[in-house]
């Protein structure tokens, strides 16, 4: 049950479960059905505060120093009771300013100072590494205890090669897990809903595991709490160890520990992450402010009983840090120790996950990217690579942070107890508190004060806690601990300025915070804030009353020329001229300071093109005169390229729209024209139909009413009726032809035919009629054969129509018509000319219009000869037919007879091997 | 005996109108375009004109307008004949001073009665 393989597979199974929960949480977040939208989950996620240090170390500390360990939990309880005021304010600021970490928060408060952000990130990295080391140690130790019990765990780390060392592999596995966990995608808000869900789950696991051990110890190893306390009371030694007097440093130790825990709860990067960055709803704070202290109470309930029991019973392992594990093991249990191991694992992994993600965010955003962005050689401004770079940097940072933790663990971890390591980190995190908390309430705190305070406090911390730690591990000669460096006894790390009798943490905290706060306040009083710092200070301190500060924005320190250059770059000259309408001659060299209203106007103009956030950042960068920070660059690049793309698309769309509406207008025009033509056509058709109908009706009525008409008149009138009826039918036939031609429904049956034969045939058909009218018809065909593709009936109709027309318009006295057929390039040309008056140049196209009648003045003679009137449809129909057959029909000057000449041109049929089709 | 001038470019229509008017007891003069119609009026003014609108050369409207502008013929009864059934043309004809307006094809009886009525009125 406790073999290595089982323990390891259970541990991996647990990690896999965590991963599933996280993936589920992320999925739900993407679907908009957040898994963490509950104050209980929020409170549980804050319980990431309880690490392996709590799980194993509380009992250890209680066993050594009595109830003093409780102070570590009273501090956060105090902080949470104040949460509705303080943490709510931080949450609100973080949401408005899109804060991603505590380094970002402090940097933002002091005018988005990149230097300050980098400083915080660096201190966090140095200060928190031991804490991560502590978790690795806890996992390794608990695993060793579990597997080797009842033998003592083999933990001589430094003597082994690192690849045999289990903590190294723990660190690597965790690194991979966190990379999968926390850097799956890049989210601008740096929220990780899946991670929060998993952390909340871990908080429940560790609580259940710890309560299980407590209940087992009190009610199974002993007969309830009464029995336990009776047995403790019997041992005066134990009573002394567990009394309040055992707290190191006495009263100062109490206060020091309380302050330490209070501040660290707010400033530890992982706490800031879950408390502020991952908060999804401000209202959750209210319930968390009592639910989280309740959680702390529950997880501490059995600490003293377990410590007492561990001291009373001769457990196999004398290390009090392992009592939680060794007590159930000593009772011969298998399942409970495994549960405890998982509980400890959850406490450790929870901390490592959140802490590493928070640290890697800081490292990438505050340390690495600003450097990369400044390096012009890398050309990071090209947008595509940035997100990839960012994720890559985070992943590398995660691995490095965990390896750093492992290194610290391997080199130093042995010489410190869990609690000691934890408190060193606490003290480091506390250095952020002055800059953060004072900056939250005092508008006058300056970036320079904050930076110097932070540096001084951290140096004091390093001198009084970190370096002595190295010394005690044997890496340094520890003589200076005893006598001070260079024999300066007032510089002794544990008794700075001769302050003795304090515990080392309270001692360190006192001096470091004194230096930190002293410099922050002192320097702030004597230094000036830049305009942006002033703005940010106002935004932070008045976060709960945002209305008060809007008016104080943009007390700019930029020149009109610079502002103009910026606006021109994004908006172009035209829009810029409008923004600067009342500053007529502002060139790029204009050194006048830009007035606030001009800056605001420029911001609004830019916001129209780039969106308000990017616009503000741009103006911000100009007014501040600094390089932009990473996120701003990202968001500007994003919005700018989006805007450009959108502009480009809009332009294209409006071009297309203009084109479409032009087409629509033209189509509409065409339709209207067609409609007008149709009306005209209908009117003309009705006119043309009425004319023969009039004669028919008139004579029909005359015949009806005049029964006594002479026979010859009756016959004459009846002839007229018949003729007009024929004319009517012909007209209707032509109108139908025309309609078919125009709608494309005219059915032609093209075939190969000989135009020569067809022409002769047509001449024969009209010959008699022409002769009757005295028309002399000449035929001049220059070829033997003229093969074309055409519909013989229709083509004959065309040729007859041309001959008819020519006859009608030929000279009245000596009418002559000539048909001429000749090859012309790849075509055959058939022309029909007459010796009439001809057709004026401007009339030549109009003769092909429907119902166009060529007016002939003094045409009385023609009528006398009985020439039928045309309908005005013959030529349009002929042209339609010829066009259908791929030819042309037009009017030109008659070459021989000097009258009108109509020319029909048809393409020659391709040479054919088979016999040509016979003409009709 | 009253004299009627028939103006139309369609020979068969002229033929029918000529016959109808003669049958009704009038003298008939014919013209097949606007210019010759005006010439006939000048030669010997008729008592009534049956005037087609669509004529080669100047149109029936032009003829009507010229006659109405001539004080000698301002009151000469004129019946317009047209194959255009459109209301606007009817209005135009009446506005120009035509006494009546007959759409082709027409009822022979009705036309003869209109002519008679106008001539009696005039007399």
Interface residues (C-beta under 8 A of the other chain):
Chain A: X683 X686 X687 X688 X690 X691 X693 X694 X695 X696 X697 X698 X699 X701 X702 X705 X706 X713 X720 X723 X724 X855 X856 X857 X859 X860 X863 X869
Chain B: X10 X11 X12 X13 X15 X16 X17 X19 X20 X23 X32 X33 X54 X56 X57 X83 X84 X85 X86 X103 X104 X105 X106 X107 X108 X109
